[in-house]
Amino acid sequence: MTPGNLMKKSSKRRLESFGRTISLISTAVIVFIVLSILYFVTSKGISTFVTDGVSLGDFLTKSIWNPGTVADDGTPLVGALPMIAGSFLVTLISAALATPFAIAAALFMTEISPKSGKKILQPVIELLVGIPSVVYGFIGLTVVVPFVRSLFGGTGFGILSSTLVLFVMILPTVTSMSVDALNAVPRHYREASLAMGGTRWQTIYKVVLRAATPGLMTAVVFGMARAFGEALAVQMVIGNATLMPNSLVTPASTLTSILTMSMGNTVMGTLENNVLWSLATILLLMALFFNILTRYIGKKGAVKK
């Protein structure tokens, strides 16, 4: 081996070593940032129960939210149940609405008319993804809220208006991931079904959709995570009333809407501020739950395959 080749090999090894070092440093920084966020939010969140003496059971089950006052027994009125219920309602209903539309659009793009489907729906999906949340909220405020008001009465603000806005917001996410899940189904599954005499619809229903079920469930979970964490658009159309939602057309609130409204009006270290960090901790735990659920679904799908 010539000296020139030896120098080239040594240079390549140094570059590889440098690349590995940069990768390890970047990974360590990311892990450190994530752990720091987890520690910071969690430590602030548990201060409500450790420092201020609020009962965790009361916080999760009581329905009166007024951190500036106390009850007759001296306990703060910080029942977060209305916000928790509002967040879950808008998330579940919007995901239930978006899922059939997203799967239908994905099937049209992959199984029924791939060329024209992608030509028509792909730009629409990309456009919906690129629209900022404040624009969705403004459209909801000027279009959806008056529509709900004229149809059902009341103020128009509430769970239903938020659900309709979130439905449009999470639709491109669920659709894009559903397309990827359907495209991941091996082609020979379809060919085998057709060779055995199955029609195109039988192949789609009994073969493609069943094989893509883990991926489709992952898409729905991602959509739910997107809906659960949305703040500005929901805040603009839900009404922000810290009351238990007794119908879909009465003003309500979510964890994110209360956080965005109240965080700038509190003093760090006070009970009013700590309970908001407790709401943020619930959001963080739900984000972790959605991520764990996604990984679990992916592993189950991999085992089946």
Contacts in CASP RR format, 6 or more apart in sequence:
PFRMAT RR
TARGET T0000
AUTHOR 0000-0000-0000
METHOD contacts of the structure
MODEL  1
MTPGNLMKKSSKRRLESFGRTISLISTAVIVFIVLSILYFVTSKGISTFV
TDGVSLGDFLTKSIWNPGTVADDGTPLVGALPMIAGSFLVTLISAALATP
FAIAAALFMTEISPKSGKKILQPVIELLVGIPSVVYGFIGLTVVVPFVRS
LFGGTGFGILSSTLVLFVMILPTVTSMSVDALNAVPRHYREASLAMGGTR
WQTIYKVVLRAATPGLMTAVVFGMARAFGEALAVQMVIGNATLMPNSLVT
PASTLTSILTMSMGNTVMGTLENNVLWSLATILLLMALFFNILTRYIGKK
GAVKK
37 284 0 8 1.000
38 284 0 8 1.000
41 277 0 8 1.000
41 280 0 8 1.000
41 281 0 8 1.000
41 284 0 8 1.000
42 281 0 8 1.000
42 284 0 8 1.000
44 274 0 8 1.000
44 277 0 8 1.000
44 280 0 8 1.000
44 281 0 8 1.000
45 274 0 8 1.000
45 277 0 8 1.000
45 278 0 8 1.000
45 280 0 8 1.000
45 281 0 8 1.000
46 278 0 8 1.000
46 281 0 8 1.000
47 269 0 8 1.000
47 274 0 8 1.000
47 277 0 8 1.000
48 54 0 8 1.000
48 59 0 8 1.000
48 78 0 8 1.000
48 271 0 8 1.000
48 274 0 8 1.000
48 275 0 8 1.000
48 277 0 8 1.000
48 278 0 8 1.000
49 55 0 8 1.000
49 56 0 8 1.000
49 59 0 8 1.000
49 278 0 8 1.000
51 274 0 8 1.000
52 76 0 8 1.000
52 271 0 8 1.000
52 274 0 8 1.000
52 275 0 8 1.000
54 75 0 8 1.000
54 76 0 8 1.000
54 78 0 8 1.000
54 271 0 8 1.000
54 275 0 8 1.000
55 75 0 8 1.000
58 75 0 8 1.000
58 78 0 8 1.000
58 79 0 8 1.000
59 78 0 8 1.000
59 79 0 8 1.000
59 80 0 8 1.000
59 275 0 8 1.000
59 278 0 8 1.000
60 79 0 8 1.000
60 80 0 8 1.000
60 81 0 8 1.000
60 84 0 8 1.000
61 79 0 8 1.000
61 81 0 8 1.000
62 77 0 8 1.000
62 78 0 8 1.000
62 79 0 8 1.000
62 80 0 8 1.000
62 81 0 8 1.000
63 79 0 8 1.000
63 81 0 8 1.000
63 82 0 8 1.000
63 243 0 8 1.000
63 244 0 8 1.000
64 77 0 8 1.000
64 79 0 8 1.000
65 77 0 8 1.000
65 78 0 8 1.000
65 79 0 8 1.000
65 80 0 8 1.000
65 82 0 8 1.000
65 83 0 8 1.000
65 242 0 8 1.000
65 258 0 8 1.000
66 77 0 8 1.000
66 78 0 8 1.000
66 242 0 8 1.000
67 76 0 8 1.000
67 77 0 8 1.000
67 78 0 8 1.000
67 271 0 8 1.000
67 272 0 8 1.000
67 275 0 8 1.000
68 76 0 8 1.000
68 77 0 8 1.000
68 271 0 8 1.000
68 272 0 8 1.000
69 76 0 8 1.000
69 77 0 8 1.000
70 76 0 8 1.000
70 77 0 8 1.000
71 77 0 8 1.000
76 271 0 8 1.000
76 275 0 8 1.000
78 271 0 8 1.000
78 275 0 8 1.000
80 255 0 8 1.000
80 275 0 8 1.000
80 278 0 8 1.000
80 279 0 8 1.000
80 282 0 8 1.000
81 244 0 8 1.000
82 242 0 8 1.000
82 243 0 8 1.000
82 244 0 8 1.000
82 245 0 8 1.000
82 252 0 8 1.000
82 253 0 8 1.000
83 242 0 8 1.000
83 253 0 8 1.000
83 254 0 8 1.000
83 255 0 8 1.000
83 257 0 8 1.000
83 258 0 8 1.000
83 279 0 8 1.000
84 255 0 8 1.000
84 282 0 8 1.000
85 244 0 8 1.000
85 245 0 8 1.000
86 159 0 8 1.000
86 245 0 8 1.000
86 252 0 8 1.000
86 253 0 8 1.000
86 254 0 8 1.000
87 228 0 8 1.000
87 229 0 8 1.000
87 254 0 8 1.000
87 255 0 8 1.000
87 256 0 8 1.000
87 286 0 8 1.000
88 228 0 8 1.000
89 159 0 8 1.000
89 163 0 8 1.000
89 245 0 8 1.000
89 248 0 8 1.000
89 252 0 8 1.000
90 159 0 8 1.000
90 162 0 8 1.000
90 163 0 8 1.000
90 166 0 8 1.000
90 227 0 8 1.000
90 234 0 8 1.000
90 238 0 8 1.000
90 254 0 8 1.000
91 166 0 8 1.000
91 224 0 8 1.000
91 227 0 8 1.000
91 228 0 8 1.000
92 224 0 8 1.000
93 159 0 8 1.000
93 163 0 8 1.000
93 248 0 8 1.000
94 162 0 8 1.000
94 163 0 8 1.000
94 164 0 8 1.000
94 166 0 8 1.000
94 167 0 8 1.000
94 170 0 8 1.000
94 227 0 8 1.000
95 170 0 8 1.000
95 174 0 8 1.000
95 220 0 8 1.000
95 223 0 8 1.000
95 224 0 8 1.000
95 227 0 8 1.000
97 163 0 8 1.000
97 167 0 8 1.000
98 167 0 8 1.000
98 170 0 8 1.000
98 171 0 8 1.000
98 174 0 8 1.000
98 223 0 8 1.000
99 174 0 8 1.000
99 220 0 8 1.000
101 171 0 8 1.000
101 175 0 8 1.000
102 171 0 8 1.000
102 174 0 8 1.000
102 175 0 8 1.000
102 178 0 8 1.000
102 219 0 8 1.000
103 174 0 8 1.000
103 178 0 8 1.000
103 209 0 8 1.000
103 216 0 8 1.000
105 121 0 8 1.000
105 125 0 8 1.000
105 175 0 8 1.000
105 178 0 8 1.000
106 175 0 8 1.000
106 178 0 8 1.000
106 179 0 8 1.000
106 181 0 8 1.000
106 182 0 8 1.000
107 182 0 8 1.000
107 204 0 8 1.000
107 208 0 8 1.000
108 117 0 8 1.000
108 121 0 8 1.000
109 117 0 8 1.000
109 118 0 8 1.000
109 121 0 8 1.000
109 122 0 8 1.000
109 179 0 8 1.000
110 179 0 8 1.000
110 182 0 8 1.000
110 183 0 8 1.000
111 182 0 8 1.000
111 200 0 8 1.000
111 204 0 8 1.000
111 208 0 8 1.000
121 175 0 8 1.000
125 172 0 8 1.000
125 175 0 8 1.000
125 176 0 8 1.000
126 172 0 8 1.000
128 168 0 8 1.000
128 169 0 8 1.000
128 171 0 8 1.000
128 172 0 8 1.000
129 172 0 8 1.000
129 173 0 8 1.000
129 176 0 8 1.000
133 169 0 8 1.000
133 230 0 8 1.000
133 231 0 8 1.000
133 232 0 8 1.000
133 233 0 8 1.000
134 232 0 8 1.000
134 233 0 8 1.000
134 236 0 8 1.000
136 165 0 8 1.000
136 168 0 8 1.000
136 169 0 8 1.000
136 233 0 8 1.000
137 165 0 8 1.000
137 232 0 8 1.000
137 233 0 8 1.000
137 236 0 8 1.000
137 237 0 8 1.000
138 236 0 8 1.000
139 165 0 8 1.000
140 161 0 8 1.000
140 164 0 8 1.000
140 165 0 8 1.000
140 233 0 8 1.000
140 236 0 8 1.000
140 237 0 8 1.000
141 236 0 8 1.000
141 237 0 8 1.000
144 161 0 8 1.000
144 164 0 8 1.000
144 165 0 8 1.000
144 237 0 8 1.000
145 155 0 8 1.000
145 156 0 8 1.000
145 157 0 8 1.000
145 161 0 8 1.000
145 237 0 8 1.000
146 156 0 8 1.000
148 156 0 8 1.000
148 158 0 8 1.000
148 160 0 8 1.000
148 161 0 8 1.000
148 164 0 8 1.000
148 249 0 8 1.000
149 155 0 8 1.000
149 156 0 8 1.000
152 160 0 8 1.000
152 249 0 8 1.000
153 249 0 8 1.000
154 249 0 8 1.000
154 250 0 8 1.000
155 239 0 8 1.000
155 251 0 8 1.000
156 249 0 8 1.000
157 237 0 8 1.000
157 238 0 8 1.000
157 239 0 8 1.000
157 251 0 8 1.000
158 237 0 8 1.000
158 238 0 8 1.000
158 239 0 8 1.000
158 245 0 8 1.000
158 248 0 8 1.000
158 249 0 8 1.000
158 250 0 8 1.000
158 251 0 8 1.000
158 252 0 8 1.000
159 238 0 8 1.000
159 245 0 8 1.000
159 247 0 8 1.000
159 248 0 8 1.000
159 249 0 8 1.000
159 250 0 8 1.000
159 252 0 8 1.000
160 248 0 8 1.000
160 249 0 8 1.000
161 237 0 8 1.000
161 238 0 8 1.000
162 233 0 8 1.000
162 234 0 8 1.000
162 237 0 8 1.000
162 238 0 8 1.000
162 252 0 8 1.000
162 254 0 8 1.000
163 248 0 8 1.000
165 233 0 8 1.000
165 234 0 8 1.000
165 237 0 8 1.000
166 227 0 8 1.000
166 230 0 8 1.000
166 233 0 8 1.000
166 234 0 8 1.000
169 226 0 8 1.000
169 227 0 8 1.000
169 230 0 8 1.000
169 233 0 8 1.000
170 223 0 8 1.000
170 224 0 8 1.000
170 226 0 8 1.000
170 227 0 8 1.000
173 219 0 8 1.000
173 222 0 8 1.000
173 223 0 8 1.000
173 226 0 8 1.000
174 219 0 8 1.000
174 220 0 8 1.000
174 222 0 8 1.000
174 223 0 8 1.000
176 219 0 8 1.000
177 215 0 8 1.000
177 218 0 8 1.000
177 219 0 8 1.000
177 222 0 8 1.000
178 212 0 8 1.000
178 215 0 8 1.000
178 216 0 8 1.000
178 219 0 8 1.000
180 215 0 8 1.000
180 219 0 8 1.000
181 212 0 8 1.000
181 214 0 8 1.000
181 215 0 8 1.000
181 216 0 8 1.000
181 218 0 8 1.000
181 219 0 8 1.000
182 208 0 8 1.000
182 212 0 8 1.000
182 216 0 8 1.000
184 212 0 8 1.000
184 215 0 8 1.000
185 207 0 8 1.000
185 208 0 8 1.000
185 211 0 8 1.000
185 212 0 8 1.000
186 211 0 8 1.000
189 207 0 8 1.000
189 208 0 8 1.000
189 211 0 8 1.000
190 203 0 8 1.000
190 207 0 8 1.000
190 208 0 8 1.000
192 207 0 8 1.000
193 202 0 8 1.000
193 203 0 8 1.000
193 206 0 8 1.000
193 207 0 8 1.000
194 200 0 8 1.000
194 203 0 8 1.000
209 216 0 8 1.000
214 297 0 8 1.000
214 298 0 8 1.000
214 300 0 8 1.000
214 301 0 8 1.000
214 302 0 8 1.000
214 304 0 8 1.000
215 297 0 8 1.000
215 298 0 8 1.000
215 301 0 8 1.000
217 297 0 8 1.000
218 294 0 8 1.000
218 297 0 8 1.000
218 298 0 8 1.000
221 290 0 8 1.000
221 293 0 8 1.000
221 294 0 8 1.000
221 297 0 8 1.000
222 290 0 8 1.000
222 294 0 8 1.000
224 290 0 8 1.000
225 286 0 8 1.000
225 287 0 8 1.000
225 290 0 8 1.000
225 291 0 8 1.000
228 283 0 8 1.000
228 286 0 8 1.000
228 287 0 8 1.000
228 290 0 8 1.000
229 255 0 8 1.000
229 256 0 8 1.000
229 283 0 8 1.000
229 287 0 8 1.000
230 256 0 8 1.000
231 256 0 8 1.000
231 257 0 8 1.000
231 259 0 8 1.000
231 260 0 8 1.000
232 260 0 8 1.000
234 254 0 8 1.000
234 256 0 8 1.000
234 257 0 8 1.000
235 254 0 8 1.000
235 256 0 8 1.000
235 257 0 8 1.000
235 260 0 8 1.000
235 261 0 8 1.000
238 251 0 8 1.000
238 252 0 8 1.000
238 253 0 8 1.000
238 254 0 8 1.000
238 257 0 8 1.000
239 251 0 8 1.000
239 252 0 8 1.000
239 253 0 8 1.000
239 257 0 8 1.000
240 251 0 8 1.000
240 253 0 8 1.000
240 257 0 8 1.000
240 258 0 8 1.000
240 261 0 8 1.000
241 250 0 8 1.000
241 251 0 8 1.000
241 252 0 8 1.000
241 253 0 8 1.000
242 253 0 8 1.000
242 258 0 8 1.000
243 250 0 8 1.000
243 251 0 8 1.000
243 252 0 8 1.000
243 253 0 8 1.000
245 252 0 8 1.000
255 279 0 8 1.000
255 280 0 8 1.000
255 282 0 8 1.000
255 283 0 8 1.000
256 283 0 8 1.000
258 276 0 8 1.000
258 279 0 8 1.000
259 276 0 8 1.000
259 279 0 8 1.000
259 280 0 8 1.000
259 283 0 8 1.000
262 272 0 8 1.000
262 276 0 8 1.000
263 273 0 8 1.000
263 276 0 8 1.000
266 272 0 8 1.000
266 273 0 8 1.000
266 276 0 8 1.000
267 273 0 8 1.000
END
